[in-house]
Amino acid sequence: MTAERTPTTMSALQRDCPARLLLDQIADKWTVLVICVLDEGPTRFNELRRRVDGVSQKVLTSTLRALERNGMVERLVATSGPVAVTYRLTPLGTTLYEPMLALYGWTTRHIESVVDAQDRFDRQAHIATR
């Protein structure tokens, strides 16, 4: 960000706006699911991986690092006894839970309508290609 550019003049509609990168991350399905799990409390890596069914170790690590870099997740390393890594939401990350929950809720409430629309579209596309 340059000295002339202030956050109030930034717009994600502009290609060079850093908010686009942030939107890309927070709109990611893995981010949404990780935020939903971490809102329940601090969670160890392997527990996160079990709870977020289908996420690979590589993708989960990448998601957590990006969230940590952006100040939304804190990584806690316990050095007493065996090394254990726990993740928790920061106060900034906690502010994401409500919008993430709304998006998650919308998805679960409307998935049947979306699947119906996809089926209609696919049938029409199939008819049109005959």
Secondary structure, DSSP 8 states (H G I E B T S, - for coil): --SS--GGG--TTSTT-THHHHHHHHTSHHHHHHHHHHTTS-EEHHHHHHHSTT--HHHHHHHHHHHHHTTSEEEEEE-SSS-EEEEEE-HHHHHHHHHHHHHHHHHHHHHHHHHHHHHHHHHHHHHHT-
